[in-house]
Amino acid sequence: MRWERGRRSSNVEDRRGMRMSRTAKGGGLGVIVLALAALYFGVDPGIILNMGGVPQGDVVPGQSGQTRSPESDRMADFTSVVLADTEDTWNELFRQMNRTYTEPVLVLYTDAVNSACGFAQAASGPFYCPADHKLYIDLGFFRQLEQSYQAPGDFAQAYVIAHEVGHHVQSLLGISSKVQSLRSRLGKAEGNKLSVMLELQADCFAGVWANHADRTRHILEKGDIGEALAAASGVGDDRLQKQARGYVVPESFTHGSSKQRMYWFGRGIKHGDIEYCNTFEEVGF
């Protein structure tokens, strides 16, 4: 990806080197991960958080398990450029829709973080919190993306950031709130299907960004699309379940299969138009 000469975003909040105190009380990480997932899928997190409480921790300066390094700083610089590029794309697309795009903030953290959606550890992966309109990423995830999910390359990383921005776009367009309303009237299996639709649309929105960014700013290099598709495939529910438990339970999918995720990212990058990203057609959105 040609990124070094790109604009840097002013919407990056760098919390690397801050560590969370271990004075948390309450429902524990499992509760918070569920709450983050609820927000991720457009569901009111209070339903979950009120069941177990939110562990709170103080953020204090100091060294964490992951020290700052030139490599880490370069990755932080890269995320800033990608975020800026998504800002340029979505500002223009929202202008074409006679809407105003509110730019999200990207929070870089190490190991653990407090957000408006609760406390989270890096193991929960990158996430978007609609309560504060912020994206949260531990840069160590990008190593995991390469080593555990067989998805190396800078454009695989850009796909992850663009996917999270896609959730922000869904929130601004009112899609997430529609999903929340509909989920409240459905059972678990049907609710999971809606979650999959939401995730696949975020993949498609990531593809729309890539299309526009390349047409206007020529960011793509040979192999970049393959890197993004490898990332989409690597985080497919079927692949993750197969690795974790040795078998697949399709009705429990919440993000979509590898094939689905690759298809919808590819659809977005092919057409460059959010009108081609209606993953909710079967439910009448």
N, C-alpha and C positions, 0 to 999 in steps of 0.2 A: 504494500500500500504506500502510495506517495503521500506522506503526511508531514515531513519535517518542515516544510515551508508553510504549512497551514496556520490559520489563525488560532490563537489560544483562547479558550473560554475564560471569562471572569466569574463563572458560576461554579467554581471548584472549591470545595471546603476540605482542606487537607488536615485530617486528624491523625495521620501517621505519627507514631512515636508517643501517642497518648495511650494510656492503658486504663482499663476498667478496674476499680477496686472490687474485691470479692466479698462485698457485704450484702450481696443480693439476697432478698427474701421473697417468698411467694411461690408461684406455681412451677418455677424452673424452666429450663430451656425448652422442654417439650411443649409447654403451653405457649411460649413466645413464638416458637417456630410455627405452630398452628395459627397463631394470630397473624403472623407475617404472611402466611399462606392465604389466610382469609382476605387480608387486604390486597394481596397479589391478585386474587380472583374476584375482587369487587364485593366482598362480603364484610359486613360490619364486624370489626375485630372485637368490639365490646362483648359480643356474645360469648367469645372464647375467653377473653381476658377476665371478665367478671366471674368466670368459673374458678379461676385459679390465682388471680392476682398477677400483677406485673412486677417482676424482680427489678429493682432499681439499683444502679451502681453509680458511684462517683467516677467521673473522668479526671484523672490526675496526670500531670506531665511525667515523663520518665521513659525508660527503655522498656520495650516489650520484647517478645520472643523474636520479632522480625525487625532488625535494625535497618536504618536508612542506608542506602547504598547507591552508587551511580546507576546501577541497573534499575533499582526501584524508582529513582528520580526520573529516569528516562521513560519508564512505563507510565509514571504520573503525567509526564509531559505529553505522552501519546494519548492518554485518556482525555486530556484537556483539548487536544486538537480534534479528536473524534466528537466530543461533546459539542464543540464549536461548530463543527460541520453539520451535526444534526440540527443545531439551532438555525443555521442558515437555511437548511432545507425546509424545516417545519414552519419557520416564520413565513417563508414564501408560499408554502402550500396553504397555510391558514389564511394568508392574505387573499389568495385566490378564492377561498370559501367565504370571504367577507367576515372572517373571525380574527381574533387577536390571540397569538400564541404566547402563553406564559412560559418562559424558559425554566426548566427544572434546575436544581442544584445537585451536583455530584459530590458525594462525600467519600473521600478515601480514608480508610481506617485500617487498623491492624488488630487482628484477633477478635475484638469485641467492640460493640458500639451501642449507644443509646440513640433511639430515634423516637419520633412522635408515635410510632407504631409499637414501641417497646424495645426491650433489650434483645440483641442478637449476637451470635458468635459467627465467626467466619465460616463454620461448617454449614451454616444455613444458605451460603452462596449469595451472589449478588441479588439485590431486591429493590423494588420501588415502593416507597411509602406515600400513598396519596394524602395522608393526613398532613404532611409537611412538604409535599411535592419535591421530594429528594430521592436520588438514586444512591444506593450504598454499595460500595465495592471494596473488598480486601484484595489488593493486587496479587496476593498469593494465589488467588483463584485462577489466574492465568497460567500459572505453572501446573495446577491441577488439570486445567483444560487440556494442556499438552500431554501430560504424563498419564492421567487417568482416563481421559476421554479421547485420546489419540487425535487431538485437534490443534496442531501447532500453527503458528503464523500470526502476524499482526492483524490480519483481517478476520480471523476467527475471534480475536479479542474485540475488534470493532463491532462484530455481529452481536456479541453479548451486550455491549453498551447500547447499541441501537435497539435491541430487543427491549431493554429496560425503559428506554425513552419511548418505545412503542406503548408501553403500559401508561406512561404519562399522557400520551396523546389520547389513549382510550378514556382516561379520566377526564380530560378537558372536553372531549366530545360527548360525554355523558354515557358512554357505552358501559363503563364499569358499574355505574349506578343501575342501569337497566338489568345487567346481569345479576346484581345483588337482589333486586326486587323479584326477579324470576326465580332465582335459586331458593328464596325463602318459601316458595310454594311447591318445591320439588323434593323428591327423595334423594338419597345420597348418590345413587347411580346416575340419575338424570342431572344432578348438580355437577357431578364430575364431568359429564359431557359438556356442560356449559363452560367449565374451567378449561377444558381442552380447546374449545372454540376461542376463548379469550387469549390463550397462549399462542395459538396458531395465528390469530390475527396480529399479535405483537410481532411474530416472526415475519408476517407479510409486510407490516409497517417498516420493519428493519430493511426488508428488500426494497421497498419504495424509497427509503432514504438512500440506499446504495445506488439505485438507478439515477436519482437526481444528482447525487454528489459526483458521480462519474461523468454524467452528461455536461454538468456545468463547471466542474473543477478537475476532472480527469484524474481521479485518485486511484483508480484500479490498475494493478499490475498483473502480469500473467500469473495465474494460479490463485489469485485472491478469492474468486468466487468459489473455487474448490475448497479453500480453507474455511470459508463461512459455512458451506454445505457440510463439511466434516464436523464442524462444531454443532450444527443443527442435528445431525445424525447422532453425534456422541451423547447428546443429552435427551434423546428420545426415551420415553417411558419404557418401551419394550426392551431396549438395550440395557437401561439401568436396572430394571427388574430382573432381567436374565442374569446380569452380572451379580446382583445382590442375593438372589434367592434361587436362581437356576430355572425359573419358570416365569411365565407372563400371565398377568390377570388384566385383560383389556378393560373390564368395567371399572377398574380402580385407577385407570389413567387420569392424570390431571393436567398434563402438558402436551400429550400427543405422541404418536409413534415417531420413530426416526424418519420413516417414509413421509409421514404427514408434515413434519417440521421442515424437511428439505423441500417438499412440494410448495408449501406456502411461502417460504422465503424466496424460492425461485419464481413463484408467481408475482411476488412484489417487485423483484428486481427486473423481471421481464416487462411488466406493464408500467411500472412507475406511477400507479394511480390507485388511491385508496378505494376507489369504487370496485376494484378487483379483489379487495380484501374482506369481503363479507363472508366470514366463516359462520355467521349466525343465520344464514338464509333459511335453513330448515325450521328455525323457531320463529321466523317472521320479523327479525330485526330489520 
